[in-house]
Amino acid sequence: MMIGIIGGGQLAKMMAQEARKLGFGIAVLDPQEKCPVCGLADVKITGSFMDGEKIRNLAEISDVLTYDIEHINVEVLKELEEEGYPVYPSPKILEIIQDKLVQMETMKKAGVPIPKFIRADRDELTEKAIEFGVPLVQKTRRGGYDGKGVAVIRTEKELDKLLPTDSMLQEFVEIEKEIAVMVARDQDGNIEVYPVVEMVFNEANILDFLVAPARIDEDIAREAQDIAVKVVEALDGVGIFGIEMFLSKDGTVLLNEVAPRPHNSGHYTIEACMTSQFEQHIRAITGLPLGNSELLVPAVMFNVLGEGYGRPKVLGMKEALRYPGVYVHIYGKPVVRPLRKMGHVTVVNKDLGKALEVAQKVKRIIKVVGDDP
């Protein structure tokens, strides 16, 4: 079986690694000549994620299509699905996820707990923001990721910081923790739910540290898992889904966003769980039974972000690997940019506190820097 992946980044690479173990072939579409998954691909098509002809070329040589990025040509994927090409998760889901307003409207209709929100078109942003009330969070309807497309407006004096585009305005939630749950669902509707994890973000709103399991009460963890399952069932999803949520200071769990693909908050599963999020996704989209999602050992994960520009150079690897339970993943991206995700590190230990302590030390050691001063 040939699996076609739209997108050749680190998520595609880690999907391909698991697919190879199960004997599947890989075809990939990516605009870069050299991308992280290229060394694992049987077929590489170079082209834009919006190029309908190239997506069709990929579909014609693949038995099933999937993707590692949301910002792709959903109209062509819908046509392909209607023509009988298997695409997972369904393009109908992707169409919902691509528009944050539609995503929240869909979840509200399904009875999923979410923050209050309103629609705010570009030409009425200020008026709508005043009407809605501050503090608030603006999210652009399309194109945002890793903190891009988000503006926090705390007072009316900050209204000039509103991003000039069609948006959703959301209530500002007083957050105790940001948490996430990975959920896998197969083609027969069977579900595997991963543990709740907690996420700490840096100033650029990129995940800094992830702690698994989350340090929260068991009742709250069960509630978060139930919400995550409700989200995926409401979408009738097939594959792996990353469900990000807020735990408010008053103990309420609210949906933040949905990712219809492997997710940064699930990288820890490679070393810490019986079945990784990537293997789980491959199993789901190829019709195989889902694996067990049990957490085998506590884990802490952090992203290795690029520093500088140019060709990448990894520093501190030898010293980092002197610590037991440290697993380094370097993605193989050809160019470094500041804050670009160049890799991640997972630290496992039976004692979660010790795992966090080691992760903090290793984070200061391992770097990916550019060679262009």
C-alpha positions in Angstrom: 0.0 0.0 0.0 1.2 3.5 -0.9 0.4 6.3 1.5 0.3 9.8 0.0 1.2 12.6 2.3 0.5 16.3 1.5 3.3 18.1 3.3 6.9 16.9 3.9 7.7 18.4 7.3 8.6 16.8 10.6 5.1 15.4 11.1 5.2 13.6 7.7 8.7 12.3 8.5 7.6 10.7 11.8 4.5 9.3 10.1 6.7 7.8 7.4 9.0 6.2 9.9 6.1 4.3 11.4 4.6 3.5 8.0 7.9 2.0 7.0 7.9 -0.3 10.0 4.5 -1.6 8.9 5.7 -2.2 5.3 3.9 0.7 3.6 5.3 2.9 0.8 5.4 6.7 1.0 4.7 9.3 -1.7 4.9 13.0 -0.7 4.0 16.4 -2.1 6.0 19.4 -0.8 7.2 22.7 -2.3 10.7 22.2 -1.1 13.2 20.0 -3.1 14.7 18.9 0.2 12.3 18.3 3.0 12.5 16.2 6.2 10.5 13.3 4.8 12.3 13.1 1.5 14.9 10.5 2.5 12.0 8.1 3.5 9.8 8.7 0.4 9.5 6.4 -2.6 8.1 9.2 -4.7 8.6 12.9 -4.2 6.4 15.4 -6.0 7.6 19.0 -5.8 4.8 21.5 -5.9 2.5 23.9 -3.9 0.0 22.6 -1.4 -2.6 24.6 -3.4 -1.6 23.1 -6.8 -4.7 20.9 -7.6 -2.9 19.1 -10.5 0.0 18.1 -8.2 -2.4 16.9 -5.5 -4.2 14.8 -8.2 -0.9 13.4 -9.3 -0.2 12.3 -5.7 -3.7 10.8 -5.4 -3.3 8.8 -8.6 -0.2 7.0 -7.2 -1.5 6.5 -3.7 -3.9 4.1 -2.1 -4.8 6.6 0.7 -4.1 10.3 1.2 -3.4 12.2 4.4 -1.7 15.4 5.3 0.6 17.0 7.9 -0.6 20.6 7.5 -4.0 22.2 7.3 -3.3 25.0 4.9 -3.8 23.0 1.7 -6.3 22.9 -1.3 -9.4 21.5 0.4 -11.6 21.9 -2.7 -9.5 19.5 -4.7 -9.4 17.0 -1.8 -13.2 17.2 -1.6 -13.4 16.4 -5.3 -11.1 13.5 -5.0 -13.1 12.1 -2.0 -16.3 12.4 -4.1 -14.5 10.5 -6.9 -13.7 7.6 -4.5 -10.2 8.4 -3.4 -9.7 7.6 0.3 -8.7 10.8 2.2 -8.2 10.8 5.9 -9.2 12.8 7.9 -12.0 13.8 5.5 -11.6 17.1 3.6 -15.0 18.0 5.0 -13.3 18.1 8.5 -10.4 20.0 7.1 -12.7 22.6 5.7 -14.2 23.1 9.1 -10.8 23.3 10.8 -9.4 25.7 8.3 -11.8 28.4 9.4 -11.6 29.0 13.2 -15.0 30.7 13.3 -16.7 27.7 11.5 -14.7 25.3 13.8 -16.1 27.0 16.9 -19.6 27.2 15.5 -19.5 23.5 14.7 -18.3 22.6 18.2 -20.9 24.8 19.8 -23.6 23.0 17.9 -22.2 19.7 19.1 -22.5 20.8 22.7 -18.7 21.0 23.3 -17.8 23.6 26.0 -16.1 26.5 24.4 -15.2 30.2 25.3 -17.8 32.8 24.2 -17.1 34.2 20.7 -18.4 36.4 18.0 -17.7 36.9 14.3 -15.9 40.1 13.4 -15.3 41.0 9.8 -12.3 43.2 8.8 -14.4 46.3 8.3 -16.0 46.1 11.7 -13.3 44.9 13.9 -13.0 47.8 16.3 -16.8 48.3 16.6 -17.3 44.5 17.3 -14.4 44.5 19.8 -15.9 47.4 21.8 -19.3 45.7 21.7 -17.9 42.4 22.8 -15.8 43.9 25.5 -12.2 43.7 26.6 -10.1 41.8 27.5 -10.5 39.6 24.5 -8.5 37.3 22.1 -8.6 37.9 18.4 -8.0 34.9 16.1 -7.8 35.3 12.4 -10.3 33.0 10.7 -7.7 31.5 8.4 -3.9 30.9 8.3 -2.9 31.1 11.9 -0.5 28.6 13.6 2.2 28.6 16.3 1.0 31.9 17.7 0.6 33.6 14.4 -2.8 35.1 13.7 -3.6 35.7 17.4 -3.8 39.1 19.2 -4.6 39.6 22.9 -6.4 42.9 23.5 -6.5 43.7 27.2 -7.8 47.2 27.2 -9.5 49.6 24.7 -6.2 51.5 24.4 -4.8 48.3 22.7 -7.5 48.2 20.0 -5.0 49.5 17.4 -3.2 46.1 17.8 -6.2 44.3 16.1 -5.1 42.3 13.1 -6.7 43.8 9.9 -8.5 40.7 8.6 -11.7 38.7 9.0 -11.6 37.2 12.5 -13.2 35.6 15.5 -13.2 37.5 18.8 -13.1 35.2 21.8 -13.5 35.9 25.5 -10.2 36.1 27.4 -10.1 33.1 29.7 -8.2 33.3 33.0 -6.1 30.2 32.5 -4.8 27.9 35.2 -3.2 25.5 32.7 -3.3 24.8 28.9 -3.9 21.1 28.4 -4.2 18.7 25.4 -5.4 15.2 24.6 -4.6 13.1 21.5 -7.5 11.0 20.3 -7.3 8.3 17.6 -10.4 7.0 15.8 -10.4 4.3 13.2 -12.7 3.7 10.2 -15.1 1.6 12.3 -15.5 4.3 14.9 -13.2 2.6 17.6 -11.4 5.1 19.7 -8.1 5.3 21.7 -7.6 8.2 24.0 -4.2 9.4 25.3 -3.5 10.9 28.7 -4.1 14.5 29.3 -0.9 16.6 29.1 -0.1 20.1 30.2 1.6 22.7 28.0 3.7 25.7 28.8 4.2 28.2 26.0 7.0 30.7 25.5 6.6 34.4 24.7 6.2 33.7 21.0 3.3 31.3 21.9 5.2 28.3 20.8 5.1 25.2 23.0 8.1 25.4 25.4 7.6 22.4 27.7 5.0 19.6 27.7 4.4 17.5 30.8 2.8 14.1 30.6 0.7 13.3 32.5 -0.8 16.7 33.3 -0.6 17.7 37.0 -4.3 18.0 37.5 -7.1 16.2 39.4 -8.3 12.9 38.1 -11.8 14.2 37.7 -10.7 17.1 35.5 -8.5 14.7 33.5 -11.5 12.5 32.8 -13.6 15.5 31.8 -10.9 16.7 29.4 -10.7 13.2 27.8 -14.5 13.1 27.5 -14.5 16.5 25.8 -11.8 15.4 23.4 -13.7 12.3 22.4 -16.9 14.3 21.9 -15.0 16.6 19.5 -13.7 13.8 17.4 -17.0 12.0 17.3 -18.8 15.2 16.3 -16.4 15.5 13.4 -16.8 11.8 12.5 -13.0 11.8 12.3 -10.6 9.1 11.2 -7.0 9.4 12.1 -5.2 11.1 15.0 -6.5 14.4 16.4 -4.8 16.9 18.7 -7.4 18.6 21.0 -6.1 21.7 22.8 -8.1 22.9 25.8 -8.0 25.5 28.5 -8.4 24.7 32.2 -9.7 28.0 33.7 -8.9 29.2 37.2 -12.4 28.3 38.2 -11.9 24.7 37.1 -13.8 24.8 33.9 -12.4 22.9 30.9 -13.0 24.6 27.5 -12.0 23.7 24.0 -9.3 25.9 22.4 -8.5 24.4 19.0 -8.5 21.1 17.0 -5.7 19.8 14.8 -6.8 17.0 12.4 -3.3 15.4 12.3 -0.4 14.4 14.5 0.4 17.3 16.8 3.3 18.8 18.7 1.5 17.9 22.0 1.7 14.2 21.0 5.4 13.9 20.3 6.1 12.5 23.8 4.0 9.4 22.8 7.0 8.0 20.7 8.9 7.1 23.8 6.3 7.3 26.6 3.3 5.4 25.3 2.6 1.9 24.1 1.6 3.2 20.6 2.9 6.5 19.3 0.5 9.1 17.8 2.2 8.6 14.4 1.8 4.8 14.4 -1.8 5.3 15.5 -2.5 7.6 12.6 -1.0 5.2 10.1 -3.1 2.3 11.6 -6.3 4.4 11.4 -6.0 5.6 7.8 -4.9 2.2 6.5 -7.7 0.2 8.1 -5.6 -1.5 10.8 -6.7 -1.9 14.4 -5.7 0.9 16.7 -2.9 0.3 19.2 -3.0 0.7 23.0 -2.5 4.3 24.0 -1.4 3.6 27.6 1.2 5.8 29.1 4.2 3.6 30.1 6.4 6.2 31.8 6.0 9.9 32.7 7.6 12.3 30.1 8.6 15.9 29.5 9.0 17.2 25.9 10.4 20.4 24.6 10.9 21.9 21.2 14.4 22.7 19.9 13.9 26.0 18.2 16.3 27.5 15.6 18.8 30.2 16.4 20.1 32.4 13.7 20.0 31.8 9.9 21.6 29.5 7.4 22.5 25.8 7.3 21.9 24.0 10.6 24.5 22.9 13.0 23.6 20.9 16.1 25.4 21.8 19.3 25.4 19.9 22.6 24.2 16.5 21.4 27.0 14.6 23.1 26.5 16.3 26.5 22.7 16.0 26.3 22.8 12.3 25.7 24.9 11.7 28.8 21.7 12.1 30.8 19.6 8.9 31.0 16.1 8.8 29.5 16.9 11.6 26.9 15.7 11.1 23.4 16.7 13.7 20.7 14.9 14.1 17.4 16.4 16.4 14.8 14.1 16.9 11.9 16.6 17.5 9.1 15.3 20.8 7.9 17.8 22.3 5.5 17.6 25.9 6.7 17.5 27.5 10.2 15.4 30.5 11.1 14.9 32.0 14.5 12.1 30.1 16.4 11.7 27.5 13.7 11.0 24.0 15.0 14.2 22.2 14.2 13.7 19.2 16.5 12.4 18.1 19.9 13.6 16.3 22.9 11.7 13.9 25.1 12.9 13.0 28.6 11.3 10.0 30.3 11.6 9.0 34.0 9.5 7.1 36.5 9.7 10.3 38.6 8.0 13.1 36.7 9.8 15.7 38.8 13.2 14.2 37.8 12.2 14.2 34.1 11.3 17.9 34.3 14.6 18.6 36.1 16.6 16.8 33.4 14.6 18.4 30.6 15.3 21.9 31.9 19.1 21.1 32.0 19.1 19.6 28.5 17.2 22.5 27.1 20.0 24.8 28.0 22.6 22.4 26.4 21.2 21.4 23.0 20.9 23.9 20.2 20.4 24.1 16.5 22.1 27.2 15.1 22.6 28.6 11.6 26.0 29.0 10.0 25.2 32.5 8.7 26.4 35.2 11.2 
